Amino acid sequence: MTQAPFGNDPAKIERYKAFWSRAEVSRPLAGFSLVGWFPVEEFAACRAWGGDGYLSPEMIEPEAFVPDHLRMLREGETMDDDLIRGACPGQVAIPWLPGMLGAKMRILPGNVLGEERHLSWERALEARLERSSPWFCKYLEFADALVRASGGRFPVSHSAEIGPSDLHALLRGHNESVLDLVDEPEKSQELLWLVAGIFRDATEEIWKRLPLFEGGYFDAQYSLWAPGPIARLQEDASAVYSPALYRRFVQPVDRMLAAHFASSFIHLHSTSMFLLEAFLEVEEIQCYEINNDALGPPVRKMVPFFQRVQAAGKPLLIRGSFTTEEMRLLTDSLEPRGLFFLVMVQDMAEVESLRPILKM
């Protein structure tokens, strides 16, 4: 068991390098977390907001989050797995980009949601990343607080942000954004390129303030260390697009973003598998993260999609909760090289039941 702070033994980096290069390995990269899908309840600072109403930047005190960040990271000192553990501003609970783009930030029981704005085309196309925005300033302030708390003991990363199709839906409205692709294709393309640039610039801006960890970059949501600049792409709104609409409008934008970051990866849900082939056409996407959603298809029906990613020669990160039977099916069906299991568990007994299946 590692004695490194938070379990972040530098020796673990070699497994991450092997994952990205899809080197021959005897078992997958694997780790466990007792923290749930939406860890807002883990933070006392979030509980102080209440369960409804709206969040403002003034309500966020980054230093108040630090003790709970450190508490969660300490699971790495007893878990004895492959993970490098780190932190990011808000740790999933706060979607910063919607706030930066003027959305009202509604507090939900397990999350914060940027409300869609239903803007006119004229106003939507005026969207800019204003570096003087209170939300942007608070984002950087939060990152700075985590870097100070880290003292080099754990990596700090960007937050998990929504992507271009999601930002289009935020500004125009989810229903309107789908109709826009047919009714106003030229304006839709202009808006998608505009918000993609905002996503790129916000990611670059925060990385200017973040120290590398063991010479590499990091995504805290997935405990994903990477050898080059990393960005997490997301297109959840595309789950209601046809493959033709995705290819025409969003695929070129994703290609630009993925090419801009050497270790780009895309976050997908099981509900987006009908678009998987179109995503795989974007050769610039270096890695695929697919959630095993609790309400999604059973694992046995997801196996062919996981195999398709591996057949395309791409590293694959699978995140979710799994029974021993499901994990045995996955390890029997997938090759270990370029494979990473990030497993959400309820207790250490569950960890011990899965460890031998993963050959740990």
VEXDREN-2710 file (C-alpha; in Angstrom, 1 decimal):
% VEXDREN-2710
k/r/px/py/pz
1/MET/0.0/0.0/0.0
2/THR/1.4/3.4/-1.0
3/GLN/2.6/5.8/1.7
4/ALA/2.5/8.8/-0.7
5/PRO/0.1/11.6/0.3
6/PHE/-3.4/10.8/-0.9
7/GLY/-2.0/7.6/-2.5
8/ASN/-0.4/9.6/-5.4
9/ASP/2.7/7.5/-5.7
10/PRO/4.7/8.7/-8.7
11/ALA/5.2/5.1/-9.7
12/LYS/1.5/5.0/-10.8
13/ILE/2.3/7.3/-13.7
14/GLU/3.8/4.4/-15.7
15/ARG/0.4/2.7/-15.8
16/TYR/-1.2/5.9/-17.1
17/LYS/1.4/6.2/-19.8
18/ALA/0.8/2.6/-20.8
19/PHE/-3.0/3.3/-21.0
20/TRP/-2.5/6.3/-23.3
21/SER/-0.1/4.4/-25.6
22/ARG/-2.2/1.2/-25.5
23/ALA/0.9/-0.8/-24.5
24/GLU/0.7/-4.5/-23.8
25/VAL/-0.2/-5.0/-20.1
26/SER/-1.3/-7.9/-17.9
27/ARG/-4.4/-6.1/-16.6
28/PRO/-6.4/-2.9/-17.0
29/LEU/-5.7/0.3/-15.2
30/ALA/-8.3/0.3/-12.4
31/GLY/-9.4/2.3/-9.4
32/PHE/-12.3/2.7/-7.0
33/SER/-14.1/5.6/-5.4
34/LEU/-16.5/5.9/-2.6
35/VAL/-17.6/9.3/-3.8
36/GLY/-20.9/9.2/-5.8
37/TRP/-21.9/10.5/-9.2
38/PHE/-22.8/14.0/-8.0
39/PRO/-20.7/14.7/-4.9
40/VAL/-22.5/17.9/-3.9
41/GLU/-23.6/16.3/-0.6
42/GLU/-19.9/15.6/0.2
43/PHE/-19.3/19.4/0.7
44/ALA/-20.5/21.2/3.8
45/ALA/-20.1/24.4/1.8
46/CYS/-22.7/23.2/-0.7
47/ARG/-25.1/22.2/1.9
48/ALA/-25.1/25.7/3.3
49/TRP/-26.7/26.9/0.0
50/GLY/-29.9/25.0/0.7
51/GLY/-31.8/22.7/-1.7
52/ASP/-33.4/25.3/-4.0
53/GLY/-33.0/28.9/-5.2
54/TYR/-30.1/30.3/-7.2
55/LEU/-26.4/30.3/-6.8
56/SER/-24.3/33.4/-7.2
57/PRO/-20.5/33.7/-7.2
58/GLU/-20.6/35.6/-3.9
59/MET/-22.1/32.5/-2.3
60/ILE/-19.0/30.4/-3.2
61/GLU/-16.1/30.5/-0.7
62/PRO/-13.3/28.3/-2.2
63/GLU/-11.4/27.9/1.0
64/ALA/-14.5/26.5/2.7
65/PHE/-14.4/23.6/0.2
66/VAL/-10.8/22.6/0.8
67/PRO/-11.3/20.5/4.0
68/ASP/-13.8/18.2/2.2
69/HIS/-11.6/18.0/-0.9
70/LEU/-8.8/16.8/1.3
71/ARG/-11.0/14.3/3.1
72/MET/-12.2/12.7/-0.1
73/LEU/-8.7/12.6/-1.5
74/ARG/-7.5/10.6/1.5
75/GLU/-9.4/7.6/0.4
76/GLY/-6.4/7.0/-1.9
77/GLU/-4.2/6.3/1.2
78/THR/-6.2/3.2/2.0
79/MET/-7.7/2.1/-1.3
80/ASP/-4.5/0.6/-2.8
81/ASP/-5.4/1.0/-6.5
82/ASP/-4.0/2.6/-9.6
83/LEU/-5.5/6.1/-9.3
84/ILE/-3.8/9.4/-9.1
85/ARG/-6.4/11.5/-7.2
86/GLY/-6.8/15.3/-7.6
87/ALA/-9.4/18.1/-7.4
88/CYS/-11.0/20.7/-9.5
89/PRO/-13.1/23.9/-8.8
90/GLY/-16.6/22.8/-7.7
91/GLN/-15.8/19.1/-8.3
92/VAL/-18.8/18.5/-10.7
93/ALA/-21.4/20.4/-8.7
94/ILE/-20.8/23.8/-10.3
95/PRO/-21.1/24.2/-14.1
96/TRP/-18.9/27.3/-14.6
97/LEU/-19.3/28.0/-18.3
98/PRO/-23.1/28.5/-18.1
99/GLY/-22.6/31.1/-15.4
100/MET/-19.9/32.8/-17.5
101/LEU/-22.4/33.0/-20.3
102/GLY/-25.0/34.7/-18.2
103/ALA/-27.2/31.8/-17.2
104/LYS/-29.1/31.8/-13.9
105/MET/-27.6/29.0/-11.8
106/ARG/-30.4/27.0/-10.2
107/ILE/-29.6/24.9/-7.1
108/LEU/-30.9/21.4/-7.3
109/PRO/-30.9/18.7/-4.6
110/GLY/-27.7/17.0/-6.1
111/ASN/-26.4/19.5/-8.5
112/VAL/-26.4/23.0/-9.9
113/LEU/-27.9/23.6/-13.4
114/GLY/-27.5/26.6/-15.7
115/GLU/-30.9/27.5/-16.9
116/GLU/-31.4/27.8/-20.6
117/ARG/-31.7/31.4/-21.7
118/HIS/-33.9/31.4/-24.9
119/LEU/-31.9/34.2/-26.5
120/SER/-32.6/35.8/-29.8
121/TRP/-30.1/35.0/-32.5
122/GLU/-28.6/38.5/-32.2
123/ARG/-28.0/38.2/-28.5
124/ALA/-26.8/34.6/-28.7
125/LEU/-24.2/35.5/-31.3
126/GLU/-22.9/38.2/-29.0
127/ALA/-21.7/35.6/-26.4
128/ARG/-18.1/36.1/-25.3
129/LEU/-15.8/34.8/-22.6
130/GLU/-15.6/37.9/-20.5
131/ARG/-12.5/37.6/-18.3
132/SER/-13.9/40.2/-15.9
133/SER/-17.1/38.1/-15.4
134/PRO/-17.7/37.3/-11.7
135/TRP/-18.1/33.6/-12.6
136/PHE/-14.9/33.5/-14.5
137/CYS/-13.0/35.3/-11.7
138/LYS/-14.5/32.9/-9.1
139/TYR/-13.5/29.9/-11.2
140/LEU/-9.8/31.1/-11.2
141/GLU/-10.0/32.0/-7.5
142/PHE/-11.2/28.5/-6.7
143/ALA/-8.4/26.9/-8.8
144/ASP/-5.8/29.1/-7.0
145/ALA/-7.2/27.9/-3.6
146/LEU/-6.8/24.3/-4.6
147/VAL/-3.3/24.8/-5.9
148/ARG/-2.3/26.3/-2.6
149/ALA/-3.9/23.5/-0.7
150/SER/-2.2/20.9/-2.9
151/GLY/1.4/22.0/-2.3
152/GLY/2.3/19.6/-5.1
153/ARG/0.7/16.6/-3.2
154/PHE/-2.2/16.2/-5.7
155/PRO/-3.0/17.6/-9.2
156/VAL/-5.5/20.3/-9.8
157/SER/-7.5/20.4/-13.0
158/HIS/-10.1/22.2/-15.0
159/SER/-13.7/21.5/-14.1
160/ALA/-16.1/19.3/-16.1
161/GLU/-17.7/21.7/-18.5
162/ILE/-20.5/21.3/-21.0
163/GLY/-19.6/21.3/-24.7
164/PRO/-20.6/23.2/-27.9
165/SER/-24.0/21.5/-28.6
166/ASP/-24.8/21.9/-24.9
167/LEU/-23.9/25.6/-24.9
168/HIS/-26.0/26.1/-28.1
169/ALA/-28.9/24.6/-26.2
170/LEU/-28.1/26.8/-23.1
171/LEU/-28.2/30.0/-25.1
172/ARG/-31.1/29.3/-27.5
173/GLY/-33.1/26.7/-25.5
174/HIS/-32.9/22.9/-25.9
175/ASN/-35.9/22.5/-28.1
176/GLU/-35.1/25.6/-30.2
177/SER/-31.5/24.5/-30.7
178/VAL/-32.6/21.3/-32.4
179/LEU/-35.0/23.1/-34.7
180/ASP/-32.3/25.7/-35.3
181/LEU/-30.2/23.1/-37.2
182/VAL/-32.9/22.8/-39.8
183/ASP/-34.4/26.3/-39.8
184/GLU/-31.2/28.4/-39.4
185/PRO/-28.3/26.2/-40.4
186/GLU/-25.9/29.0/-41.1
187/LYS/-26.5/30.8/-37.8
188/SER/-26.3/27.4/-36.0
189/GLN/-22.9/26.8/-37.5
190/GLU/-21.8/30.2/-36.5
191/LEU/-23.0/29.8/-32.9
192/LEU/-21.4/26.4/-32.5
193/TRP/-18.0/27.6/-33.7
194/LEU/-18.4/30.6/-31.4
195/VAL/-19.1/28.6/-28.2
196/ALA/-16.5/26.1/-29.2
197/GLY/-13.9/28.9/-29.1
198/ILE/-15.2/30.0/-25.7
199/PHE/-14.9/26.4/-24.4
200/ARG/-11.3/26.2/-25.8
201/ASP/-10.3/29.6/-24.4
202/ALA/-11.7/28.9/-20.9
203/THR/-9.8/25.6/-20.8
204/GLU/-6.6/27.2/-21.9
205/GLU/-6.9/30.1/-19.4
206/ILE/-7.2/27.9/-16.4
207/TRP/-4.3/25.6/-17.4
208/LYS/-2.1/28.7/-17.4
209/ARG/-2.6/28.7/-13.6
210/LEU/-2.3/25.0/-12.9
211/PRO/1.1/23.3/-12.2
212/LEU/1.8/20.1/-14.0
213/PHE/1.8/16.9/-11.9
214/GLU/4.7/14.5/-12.5
215/GLY/5.2/16.3/-15.8
216/GLY/1.7/15.7/-17.1
217/TYR/-1.8/17.1/-17.1
218/PHE/-4.9/15.9/-15.3
219/ASP/-8.7/15.6/-15.3
220/ALA/-10.0/15.4/-11.8
221/GLN/-13.5/14.0/-12.6
222/TYR/-12.0/10.8/-14.0
223/SER/-8.7/10.7/-12.1
224/LEU/-7.1/10.8/-15.6
225/TRP/-3.5/11.8/-15.8
226/ALA/-2.3/12.5/-19.3
227/PRO/1.1/13.1/-20.9
228/GLY/-0.1/16.2/-22.9
229/PRO/-2.6/19.0/-22.6
230/ILE/-5.9/17.5/-21.7
231/ALA/-9.5/18.6/-22.4
232/ARG/-12.7/16.8/-21.7
233/LEU/-15.1/17.1/-24.6
234/GLN/-18.9/16.7/-24.0
235/GLU/-21.9/16.8/-26.4
236/ASP/-24.7/15.6/-24.2
237/ALA/-27.3/17.6/-26.2
238/SER/-26.4/15.7/-29.3
239/ALA/-28.3/12.7/-27.8
240/VAL/-31.3/14.0/-29.7
241/TYR/-29.4/14.7/-33.0
242/SER/-29.5/12.4/-35.9
243/PRO/-26.1/11.1/-37.1
244/ALA/-26.4/13.3/-40.2
245/LEU/-27.0/16.4/-38.0
246/TYR/-24.1/15.6/-35.8
247/ARG/-21.7/15.0/-38.7
248/ARG/-22.8/18.2/-40.4
249/PHE/-22.8/20.6/-37.5
250/VAL/-20.9/19.3/-34.5
251/GLN/-18.3/16.9/-35.9
252/PRO/-16.2/19.7/-37.4
253/VAL/-16.3/21.6/-34.1
254/ASP/-15.3/18.6/-32.1
255/ARG/-12.5/17.9/-34.6
256/MET/-11.1/21.4/-34.0
257/LEU/-11.3/21.1/-30.2
258/ALA/-9.8/17.6/-30.1
259/ALA/-6.9/18.7/-32.4
260/HIS/-6.2/21.6/-30.1
261/PHE/-5.4/19.4/-27.1
262/ALA/-2.9/16.6/-27.5
263/SER/-4.7/14.4/-24.9
264/SER/-8.3/15.2/-25.7
265/PHE/-11.0/12.8/-24.6
266/ILE/-14.7/12.7/-25.0
267/HIS/-17.3/12.0/-22.3
268/LEU/-20.2/9.9/-23.6
269/HIS/-23.4/8.3/-22.1
270/SER/-24.9/4.9/-23.1
271/THR/-27.7/6.9/-24.6
272/SER/-25.3/8.3/-27.2
273/MET/-24.1/5.0/-28.6
274/PHE/-26.1/5.5/-31.8
275/LEU/-23.7/8.3/-32.6
276/LEU/-20.5/6.3/-31.6
277/GLU/-19.4/5.7/-35.2
278/ALA/-19.7/9.4/-36.0
279/PHE/-17.6/10.2/-32.9
280/LEU/-15.0/7.6/-33.9
281/GLU/-14.6/9.4/-37.3
282/VAL/-13.0/12.2/-35.4
283/GLU/-9.5/10.8/-35.4
284/GLU/-8.3/13.7/-33.3
285/ILE/-10.2/12.4/-30.2
286/GLN/-7.5/10.5/-28.4
287/CYS/-9.6/8.7/-25.7
288/TYR/-13.2/7.7/-25.0
289/GLU/-14.9/7.8/-21.6
290/ILE/-18.3/6.0/-21.5
291/ASN/-20.5/6.0/-18.4
292/ASN/-22.2/2.8/-17.4
293/ASP/-25.4/4.7/-16.5
294/ALA/-27.6/3.2/-13.9
295/LEU/-30.7/3.6/-16.0
296/GLY/-29.0/2.8/-19.3
297/PRO/-28.7/-0.5/-21.2
298/PRO/-27.4/-3.6/-19.3
299/VAL/-23.7/-4.1/-19.5
300/ARG/-24.0/-7.1/-21.8
301/LYS/-25.6/-4.8/-24.4
302/MET/-22.8/-2.2/-24.0
303/VAL/-20.0/-4.6/-24.6
304/PRO/-20.1/-4.4/-28.4
305/PHE/-19.8/-0.6/-28.2
306/PHE/-16.8/-0.9/-25.9
307/GLN/-15.3/-3.4/-28.3
308/ARG/-15.8/-1.0/-31.2
309/VAL/-13.8/1.7/-29.4
310/GLN/-11.0/-0.8/-28.8
311/ALA/-11.1/-1.9/-32.4
312/ALA/-10.6/1.7/-33.5
313/GLY/-7.4/1.7/-31.5
314/LYS/-8.5/4.2/-28.9
315/PRO/-8.0/4.1/-25.2
316/LEU/-11.3/3.4/-23.3
317/LEU/-12.2/4.6/-19.9
318/ILE/-15.4/3.0/-18.4
319/ARG/-16.9/4.6/-15.4
320/GLY/-19.7/3.3/-13.2
321/SER/-20.9/0.7/-10.7
322/PHE/-20.6/-3.0/-11.6
323/THR/-21.5/-6.3/-10.0
324/THR/-18.9/-9.1/-9.9
325/GLU/-20.7/-10.8/-12.8
326/GLU/-20.7/-7.6/-14.9
327/MET/-17.0/-7.0/-14.2
328/ARG/-16.2/-10.6/-15.1
329/LEU/-18.0/-10.1/-18.4
330/LEU/-16.1/-6.9/-19.2
331/THR/-12.7/-8.3/-18.4
332/ASP/-13.5/-11.4/-20.4
333/SER/-14.8/-9.4/-23.4
334/LEU/-12.2/-6.6/-23.6
335/GLU/-8.5/-6.5/-24.0
336/PRO/-6.6/-5.0/-21.1
337/ARG/-4.4/-2.6/-23.1
338/GLY/-5.7/0.9/-23.3
339/LEU/-8.5/0.0/-20.8
340/PHE/-9.3/1.9/-17.6
341/PHE/-12.1/1.0/-15.1
342/LEU/-13.1/3.8/-12.7
343/VAL/-15.5/2.0/-10.4
344/MET/-18.0/3.6/-8.1
345/VAL/-18.4/1.5/-4.9
346/GLN/-20.5/1.6/-1.8
347/ASP/-18.0/0.1/0.6
348/MET/-14.6/-1.6/0.9
349/ALA/-16.3/-5.1/0.8
350/GLU/-17.4/-4.3/-2.8
351/VAL/-13.8/-3.3/-3.6
352/GLU/-12.5/-6.6/-2.3
353/SER/-15.0/-8.5/-4.3
354/LEU/-13.9/-6.8/-7.5
355/ARG/-10.2/-6.7/-7.0
356/PRO/-9.4/-10.3/-7.9
357/ILE/-11.5/-10.1/-11.1
358/LEU/-9.3/-7.1/-12.1
359/LYS/-6.2/-9.1/-11.2
360/MET/-5.2/-6.5/-8.6
END
